[in-house]
Amino acid sequence: MATHPPTGTRTPAARGFTLPAEWEPHAATWLSWPNARGASFPGPHTQAILPTFHKLVAELADAGERVILNLSDPVERQAIERALPGSLLNAISLELVPTNEPWCRDHGPTVLRRPADGCRLAVCWNYNAWGGKYPPWDLDAAANERMAANAGIETCPRRDLTIEGGSLESNGAGCLMISESSVVTQSRNPGRTRDELASELRDYTGADEIIWVRAELPGDDTDGHVDCFARFAPGNGLLVVEPTPEQAGALPALAKNAQRLRRLCGERGWTFLGLPLPDPVHDSGAGAREPGDRLPATYANYYVANEAVLVPGFDDRRDAEAAAIIGEAHPGRRVVTLPARDLIWGRGGFHCLTQALPA
């Protein structure tokens, strides 16, 4: 049953809360540990992906992050305690928050901050596995409130709105970039118009302005999350996946989006930074996947930690170029390229796995 805000309730925006940019200080980074029950890394594929997660935890800790790991049961806790060195275990917190899938960006809370006093508020949206694609999702749908409660943060449930964190991108200065194709849909928010959803999202993120974007990355099953193709950066920067003229014919939505955002940057005096696309990565057909399917390889799915930017690498000739562009956009932070070919087998990246807890 939908749960609308009580009549007379002051919205987060009215209370002075806003959504920080990702490069603002974090108290921690949340991760949800993968398990064999989920559709992303089922059965034996869970074990195959664990080294990537171990490396991610270590790099986050090295980048000045406290890491909060959502675990499904005590058996997972014991396995992690055996797998990670004691020095690293001292930098992480293990929380019993069962999940179906590891994509914490989408099932975690959206944590706002009030600049006047630093108080935080966790907006807890409804979650339905990207429009009902991968049942069951009951554990993921319940995770955000449990995560916020464990962190001691006040919650603001909006179970009548289905919003995934990968659909939202804030510049920390009142502008919110939102993926229209993954929000204004009958599979997420039936019967709601774009204007109605824009009003709700302004009220519940503190945004003054919304920029709707729409693009499509081959192999992406989120219906075009913004973190696949466009990201804000400090100092009015905007990083955008920009196909080459040779690629544009096969990727018209990406090319059109890049053209539009380039014009927008010119009009506003923002800095446009085009990100290359790696060469196509195709599925080998392992497990239940279809052999030959193109996987959603994108450099835009990076994560900005307190002291570093974690960039996906694909053993591609453009890896170094992409890392240099992203590093230029985030001065003062190390750039760490992490292998991501195994990760995108599950149709996601490092930004999809992480959710920031603002300081």
ChimeraX attribute file (.defattr): number of C-alpha atoms within 10 A of each C-alpha:
attribute: neighborCount
match mode: 1-to-1
recipient: residues
	/A:1	5
	/A:2	9
	/A:3	11
	/A:4	11
	/A:5	14
	/A:6	7
	/A:7	6
	/A:8	6
	/A:9	8
	/A:10	11
	/A:11	17
	/A:12	22
	/A:13	19
	/A:14	12
	/A:15	11
	/A:16	16
	/A:17	24
	/A:18	27
	/A:19	28
	/A:20	27
	/A:21	21
	/A:22	23
	/A:23	22
	/A:24	15
	/A:25	18
	/A:26	18
	/A:27	13
	/A:28	23
	/A:29	23
	/A:30	23
	/A:31	25
	/A:32	28
	/A:33	24
	/A:34	26
	/A:35	25
	/A:36	15
	/A:37	14
	/A:38	18
	/A:39	17
	/A:40	22
	/A:41	24
	/A:42	17
	/A:43	14
	/A:44	11
	/A:45	18
	/A:46	17
	/A:47	14
	/A:48	12
	/A:49	18
	/A:50	18
	/A:51	13
	/A:52	18
	/A:53	17
	/A:54	14
	/A:55	14
	/A:56	19
	/A:57	24
	/A:58	20
	/A:59	18
	/A:60	25
	/A:61	22
	/A:62	16
	/A:63	19
	/A:64	17
	/A:65	25
	/A:66	21
	/A:67	25
	/A:68	21
	/A:69	22
	/A:70	25
	/A:71	22
	/A:72	19
	/A:73	12
	/A:74	12
	/A:75	10
	/A:76	17
	/A:77	18
	/A:78	10
	/A:79	10
	/A:80	18
	/A:81	14
	/A:82	11
	/A:83	13
	/A:84	14
	/A:85	11
	/A:86	10
	/A:87	9
	/A:88	15
	/A:89	18
	/A:90	11
	/A:91	17
	/A:92	20
	/A:93	13
	/A:94	17
	/A:95	18
	/A:96	17
	/A:97	21
	/A:98	19
	/A:99	25
	/A:100	26
	/A:101	27
	/A:102	25
	/A:103	29
	/A:104	28
	/A:105	23
	/A:106	30
	/A:107	33
	/A:108	32
	/A:109	30
	/A:110	28
	/A:111	24
	/A:112	24
	/A:113	22
	/A:114	18
	/A:115	12
	/A:116	8
	/A:117	8
	/A:118	12
	/A:119	15
	/A:120	21
	/A:121	23
	/A:122	26
	/A:123	23
	/A:124	27
	/A:125	25
	/A:126	24
	/A:127	27
	/A:128	22
	/A:129	23
	/A:130	20
	/A:131	19
	/A:132	12
	/A:133	13
	/A:134	14
	/A:135	11
	/A:136	16
	/A:137	19
	/A:138	14
	/A:139	16
	/A:140	24
	/A:141	21
	/A:142	19
	/A:143	24
	/A:144	26
	/A:145	23
	/A:146	19
	/A:147	23
	/A:148	22
	/A:149	13
	/A:150	12
	/A:151	13
	/A:152	12
	/A:153	16
	/A:154	15
	/A:155	20
	/A:156	20
	/A:157	18
	/A:158	18
	/A:159	18
	/A:160	16
	/A:161	22
	/A:162	22
	/A:163	27
	/A:164	27
	/A:165	24
	/A:166	25
	/A:167	24
	/A:168	26
	/A:169	24
	/A:170	21
	/A:171	23
	/A:172	19
	/A:173	15
	/A:174	17
	/A:175	20
	/A:176	25
	/A:177	21
	/A:178	27
	/A:179	25
	/A:180	21
	/A:181	18
	/A:182	26
	/A:183	28
	/A:184	22
	/A:185	17
	/A:186	11
	/A:187	14
	/A:188	22
	/A:189	19
	/A:190	12
	/A:191	10
	/A:192	15
	/A:193	12
	/A:194	15
	/A:195	10
	/A:196	11
	/A:197	16
	/A:198	21
	/A:199	14
	/A:200	15
	/A:201	21
	/A:202	20
	/A:203	19
	/A:204	22
	/A:205	26
	/A:206	27
	/A:207	23
	/A:208	15
	/A:209	15
	/A:210	18
	/A:211	13
	/A:212	15
	/A:213	20
	/A:214	19
	/A:215	23
	/A:216	22
	/A:217	21
	/A:218	17
	/A:219	20
	/A:220	17
	/A:221	17
	/A:222	22
	/A:223	20
	/A:224	23
	/A:225	31
	/A:226	28
	/A:227	26
	/A:228	28
	/A:229	26
	/A:230	30
	/A:231	22
	/A:232	25
	/A:233	24
	/A:234	16
	/A:235	11
	/A:236	15
	/A:237	18
	/A:238	21
	/A:239	23
	/A:240	27
	/A:241	23
	/A:242	23
	/A:243	22
	/A:244	14
	/A:245	10
	/A:246	8
	/A:247	13
	/A:248	14
	/A:249	12
	/A:250	12
	/A:251	18
	/A:252	14
	/A:253	16
	/A:254	24
	/A:255	21
	/A:256	16
	/A:257	20
	/A:258	25
	/A:259	13
	/A:260	12
	/A:261	19
	/A:262	20
	/A:263	14
	/A:264	15
	/A:265	16
	/A:266	11
	/A:267	9
	/A:268	9
	/A:269	11
	/A:270	16
	/A:271	19
	/A:272	21
	/A:273	23
	/A:274	19
	/A:275	24
	/A:276	19
	/A:277	20
	/A:278	19
	/A:279	13
	/A:280	16
	/A:281	19
	/A:282	18
	/A:283	17
	/A:284	13
	/A:285	12
	/A:286	10
	/A:287	12
	/A:288	8
	/A:289	12
	/A:290	12
	/A:291	12
	/A:292	11
	/A:293	16
	/A:294	18
	/A:295	22
	/A:296	25
	/A:297	29
	/A:298	28
	/A:299	29
	/A:300	25
	/A:301	24
	/A:302	25
	/A:303	23
	/A:304	27
	/A:305	26
	/A:306	23
	/A:307	18
	/A:308	23
	/A:309	24
	/A:310	26
	/A:311	26
	/A:312	27
	/A:313	23
	/A:314	21
	/A:315	14
	/A:316	13
	/A:317	11
	/A:318	16
	/A:319	18
	/A:320	13
	/A:321	13
	/A:322	23
	/A:323	22
	/A:324	12
	/A:325	15
	/A:326	24
	/A:327	19
	/A:328	14
	/A:329	21
	/A:330	19
	/A:331	12
	/A:332	11
	/A:333	18
	/A:334	16
	/A:335	19
	/A:336	17
	/A:337	17
	/A:338	18
	/A:339	16
	/A:340	21
	/A:341	20
	/A:342	17
	/A:343	22
	/A:344	23
	/A:345	26
	/A:346	20
	/A:347	19
	/A:348	25
	/A:349	27
	/A:350	25
	/A:351	24
	/A:352	23
	/A:353	27
	/A:354	26
	/A:355	27
	/A:356	29
	/A:357	28
	/A:358	23
	/A:359	13
